[in-house]
Amino acid sequence: MFQQMEYFIAIVKNHSFTQAAVECNISQSAISQQMKELESNLGVNLIERKGRSFEVTEAGQYFYIHSQDIIKNVNQLSKDIVNIGKKDMVTLNIGYLRSFGTNEFLQTVSEFSQKYPQVKLHITSGNHEELYELLQNNEMDLIFSDQRRALTNEYHNEFLTNSEFIVVVNKTLPVSSEQIDITTLADFPCILISDDGNQQSEESYYHDIIGVKGEFVIAKNYDEAQMMVASNQGYLIINKRMEKQLNSEIVKIIQLVKGEHKLIQNYYAYWKADNSGFYIESFAALLKQRFS
């Protein structure tokens, strides 16, 4: 049936038995016979013939769409098997979120490298927008990042973990030590750790999603951001996992809420659905185990 799937895809794609036969290097009578056998085996009509033309039935449309997925998966399987069997050196481009604690990621890199020494890992760090752009442009095979967009079928979206947002403020700021609503910080600057290229997208996220109302000031890294908090130049929002990088003797750490709800961020492993493979899925599986 696999070969018949390829014939059927060629027929629908070209909307012609003649062109499909040429593409598949087979005679027109032979490809017509293969379609009759396919329909007979399935027990449904995939094509309704109308004189010299035809229309694809509803069942045929479904078969056409999913046959392409099957063939793509089989081709990827064949490619993976060859790579694994020959132990050819393969390069895997992996990206991780710079603003997230990296213990699980580093452990996964170490475990994966020991398990698959024939795979050369190329590791890149970045913020959400940098990693998303690299993945979108096929410069990354897999990224570990936060969720800022609706999940789509264009990507595999493997949920890994979530983390509460916390706010870091100067110790002299007269706020509750348990939690603080984002709206009460409207008169204070919010410190963003960002570069010039991504400042606008970061500001939009913090304003539209998290609910920051005041102005923004920019820090290049966590050390500079903490210095700015200590000198009362603004407050910093981070995920709770990064709390251990802060000096609690200098700054105050408080749970951040929006109305009656805690602010929580989800984190995923993302890779393109049309770029899935054994090594990509193996890395994602190991990363998921670390968070489990």
C-alpha positions as CSV (number, residue, x, y, z in Angstrom):
1,M,0.0,0.0,0.0
2,F,2.9,2.3,0.6
3,Q,3.7,2.5,-3.1
4,Q,0.1,3.0,-3.9
5,M,0.0,5.9,-1.5
6,E,2.8,7.6,-3.4
7,Y,1.0,7.0,-6.7
8,F,-2.3,8.5,-5.3
9,I,-0.5,11.6,-3.9
10,A,1.1,12.2,-7.3
11,I,-2.3,11.9,-9.1
12,V,-4.0,14.4,-6.7
13,K,-1.0,16.7,-6.7
14,N,-0.8,16.8,-10.5
15,H,-4.6,16.4,-11.0
16,S,-3.7,14.1,-13.8
17,F,-3.1,10.4,-14.2
18,T,-0.8,11.1,-17.2
19,Q,1.5,13.6,-15.3
20,A,1.5,11.3,-12.2
21,A,2.6,8.4,-14.3
22,V,5.5,10.4,-15.8
23,E,6.5,11.6,-12.3
24,C,6.4,8.1,-10.9
25,N,8.1,6.5,-13.9
26,I,5.2,4.1,-14.6
27,S,2.8,3.7,-17.4
28,Q,-0.6,5.4,-17.3
29,S,-2.5,2.0,-17.5
30,A,-0.4,0.7,-14.6
31,I,-1.0,3.6,-12.3
32,S,-4.7,3.4,-13.1
33,Q,-4.7,-0.3,-12.2
34,Q,-2.9,0.5,-9.0
35,M,-5.6,3.0,-8.0
36,K,-8.3,0.5,-8.7
37,E,-6.6,-2.0,-6.5
38,L,-6.1,0.6,-3.7
39,E,-9.8,1.5,-3.8
40,S,-10.8,-2.1,-3.9
41,N,-8.6,-2.9,-0.8
42,L,-10.0,0.0,1.1
43,G,-13.6,-0.6,0.0
44,V,-14.2,3.1,-0.7
45,N,-13.8,5.4,-3.7
46,L,-11.0,7.9,-3.4
47,I,-11.6,9.4,-6.8
48,E,-14.9,10.0,-8.8
49,R,-14.1,9.7,-12.5
50,K,-15.9,12.2,-14.8
51,G,-15.0,11.5,-18.4
52,R,-11.3,12.5,-18.9
53,S,-11.3,14.3,-15.5
54,F,-11.9,13.3,-11.9
55,E,-12.7,14.7,-8.5
56,V,-11.3,13.6,-5.2
57,T,-13.9,12.3,-2.8
58,E,-14.1,13.3,0.9
59,A,-12.4,10.0,1.8
60,G,-9.8,10.7,-0.9
61,Q,-9.0,14.1,0.6
62,Y,-8.5,12.5,4.1
63,F,-6.4,9.7,2.6
64,Y,-4.3,12.3,0.6
65,I,-3.5,14.4,3.7
66,H,-2.6,11.6,6.0
67,S,-0.7,9.6,3.4
68,Q,1.7,12.5,3.1
69,D,2.3,12.4,6.8
70,I,2.9,8.6,6.7
71,I,5.4,8.8,3.8
72,K,7.2,11.7,5.5
73,N,7.5,9.7,8.7
74,V,8.7,6.6,6.9
75,N,11.3,8.6,5.0
76,Q,12.5,10.2,8.3
77,L,12.6,6.7,9.9
78,S,14.7,5.4,7.0
79,K,17.1,8.4,7.3
80,D,17.4,7.9,11.1
81,I,18.0,4.2,10.8
82,V,20.8,4.8,8.3
83,N,22.4,7.4,10.6
84,I,22.2,5.2,13.6
85,G,23.4,2.1,11.9
86,K,26.4,3.8,10.2
87,K,27.0,5.9,13.4
88,D,27.7,8.8,11.1
89,M,28.4,12.1,12.8
90,V,25.2,14.1,13.0
91,T,24.9,17.8,14.2
92,L,22.0,18.7,16.4
93,N,21.3,22.5,17.0
94,I,19.7,23.0,20.4
95,G,18.7,26.3,22.0
96,Y,17.8,27.1,25.6
97,L,16.2,30.0,27.4
98,R,18.9,32.2,29.0
99,S,16.6,33.5,31.7
100,F,15.8,30.0,33.1
101,G,17.8,27.9,35.6
102,T,19.8,25.5,33.4
103,N,20.4,22.5,35.7
104,E,18.0,20.1,33.9
105,F,19.2,21.3,30.5
106,L,22.8,20.8,31.4
107,Q,22.2,17.3,32.8
108,T,20.3,16.4,29.6
109,V,23.1,17.6,27.4
110,S,25.6,15.5,29.4
111,E,23.4,12.4,29.4
112,F,22.5,12.7,25.7
113,S,26.2,13.2,24.7
114,Q,27.2,10.0,26.6
115,K,24.3,8.0,25.1
116,Y,24.8,9.3,21.5
117,P,28.5,10.2,21.0
118,Q,28.1,10.3,17.2
119,V,25.9,13.4,17.6
120,K,27.6,16.7,17.8
121,L,25.5,19.2,19.9
122,H,25.6,22.8,19.0
123,I,24.2,24.8,21.9
124,T,22.8,28.3,21.7
125,S,21.2,30.5,24.5
126,G,18.9,33.3,23.9
127,N,15.6,35.0,25.0
128,H,12.2,33.8,23.7
129,E,12.2,35.9,20.5
130,E,15.7,35.0,19.5
131,L,15.1,31.3,20.0
132,Y,11.8,31.4,18.2
133,E,13.3,33.1,15.2
134,L,16.1,30.6,14.9
135,L,13.6,27.7,15.1
136,Q,11.3,29.3,12.5
137,N,14.3,29.9,10.1
138,N,15.4,26.2,10.5
139,E,18.6,27.3,12.3
140,M,17.6,25.3,15.4
141,D,16.4,21.7,15.6
142,L,14.9,22.1,19.1
143,I,14.5,24.9,21.6
144,F,13.7,24.9,25.3
145,S,11.7,28.1,25.9
146,D,8.7,29.7,27.6
147,Q,5.3,29.9,26.0
148,R,4.3,33.3,24.6
149,R,2.3,32.2,21.6
150,A,-0.7,29.9,21.1
151,L,0.4,26.3,20.5
152,T,0.1,25.1,16.9
153,N,0.4,21.9,14.9
154,E,3.3,23.4,13.0
155,Y,5.5,22.5,15.9
156,H,5.8,19.6,18.4
157,N,5.1,21.2,21.8
158,E,6.4,19.1,24.6
159,F,5.3,20.5,28.0
160,L,8.2,20.4,30.5
161,T,7.3,22.5,33.6
162,N,6.0,25.7,34.9
163,S,7.2,28.3,37.4
164,E,5.6,31.2,39.3
165,F,6.7,34.7,38.6
166,I,8.2,36.6,41.5
167,V,9.1,40.3,41.9
168,V,12.4,41.5,43.2
169,V,12.3,44.9,45.0
170,N,14.4,47.1,47.1
171,K,14.3,46.1,50.8
172,T,13.1,49.6,51.8
173,L,10.0,49.4,49.6
174,P,6.9,49.4,51.9
175,V,5.2,46.3,50.4
176,S,3.7,43.1,51.7
177,S,6.3,40.3,52.3
178,E,4.0,37.6,51.0
179,Q,2.6,38.8,47.7
180,I,2.1,41.9,45.6
181,D,-0.3,42.7,42.8
182,I,1.3,43.9,39.6
183,T,-1.0,46.9,39.5
184,T,0.4,48.3,42.7
185,L,3.8,48.7,41.0
186,A,2.5,51.1,38.3
187,D,4.5,54.0,39.7
188,F,7.8,52.2,39.7
189,P,10.0,51.4,36.7
190,C,10.2,47.7,35.6
191,I,13.7,46.5,35.0
192,L,14.1,44.4,31.8
193,I,17.1,42.3,31.0
194,S,17.3,42.7,27.3
195,D,19.4,43.9,24.4
196,D,18.5,46.6,21.9
197,G,17.3,44.1,19.3
198,N,14.6,42.5,21.4
199,Q,13.7,45.4,23.8
200,Q,10.4,46.2,22.0
201,S,9.1,42.6,22.0
202,E,10.0,42.2,25.6
203,E,8.3,45.4,26.6
204,S,5.2,44.3,24.7
205,Y,5.1,40.9,26.5
206,Y,5.5,42.4,29.9
207,H,2.9,45.1,29.2
208,D,0.3,43.0,27.4
209,I,0.6,39.6,29.2
210,I,2.1,40.2,32.6
211,G,0.3,43.6,33.1
212,V,3.2,46.0,33.7
213,K,1.8,49.6,33.6
214,G,4.9,51.8,34.4
215,E,8.0,52.6,32.3
216,F,10.8,50.3,31.6
217,V,14.6,50.5,32.3
218,I,17.1,48.2,30.7
219,A,19.8,46.0,32.3
220,K,22.3,43.9,30.3
221,N,22.4,41.0,32.8
222,Y,21.2,39.7,36.2
223,D,24.1,41.3,38.1
224,E,23.3,44.7,36.7
225,A,19.6,44.3,37.3
226,Q,20.2,43.4,40.9
227,M,22.4,46.4,41.3
228,M,19.6,48.6,39.9
229,V,17.1,47.0,42.4
230,A,19.6,47.6,45.3
231,S,19.9,51.2,44.3
232,N,16.1,51.6,44.1
233,Q,16.0,52.3,40.4
234,G,13.1,49.8,39.8
235,Y,11.8,46.3,40.3
236,L,12.6,43.1,38.5
237,I,10.3,40.3,37.5
238,I,11.7,36.8,37.1
239,N,10.6,33.1,37.4
240,K,10.9,31.6,40.9
241,R,13.7,29.2,39.7
242,M,16.1,32.1,39.4
243,E,15.6,33.1,43.0
244,K,18.8,31.4,44.1
245,Q,20.8,33.8,42.0
246,L,19.6,36.7,44.1
247,N,21.1,38.1,47.3
248,S,18.3,38.1,49.9
249,E,20.3,40.4,52.1
250,I,20.1,43.1,49.5
251,V,16.8,42.6,47.8
252,K,13.3,41.6,48.9
253,I,11.6,38.7,47.0
254,I,7.8,38.6,46.8
255,Q,5.2,36.4,45.0
256,L,3.7,38.3,42.0
257,V,-0.1,38.2,41.4
258,K,-2.5,39.7,39.0
259,G,-5.9,40.2,40.7
260,E,-6.7,37.0,42.5
261,H,-4.4,34.8,40.4
262,K,-0.7,33.9,40.7
263,L,1.3,34.7,37.5
264,I,2.7,31.4,36.2
265,Q,4.7,30.7,33.1
266,N,4.8,27.4,31.1
267,Y,7.9,26.0,29.5
268,Y,8.1,23.7,26.5
269,A,10.5,21.9,24.2
270,Y,9.6,23.0,20.7
271,W,10.6,21.5,17.4
272,K,9.1,21.7,13.9
273,A,6.7,19.0,13.0
274,D,8.4,18.6,9.6
275,N,11.8,18.3,11.2
276,S,11.2,15.6,13.7
277,G,13.6,12.7,14.0
278,F,15.1,10.1,16.3
279,Y,17.8,12.3,17.9
280,I,15.5,15.3,18.3
281,E,12.8,13.3,19.9
282,S,15.4,11.4,22.1
283,F,16.8,14.7,23.4
284,A,13.3,16.0,24.1
285,A,12.4,12.7,26.0
286,L,15.5,13.0,28.1
287,L,14.8,16.6,28.9
288,K,11.2,15.8,29.9
289,Q,12.5,13.0,32.2
290,R,14.7,15.5,34.0
291,F,11.7,17.8,34.7
292,S,9.5,14.8,35.7
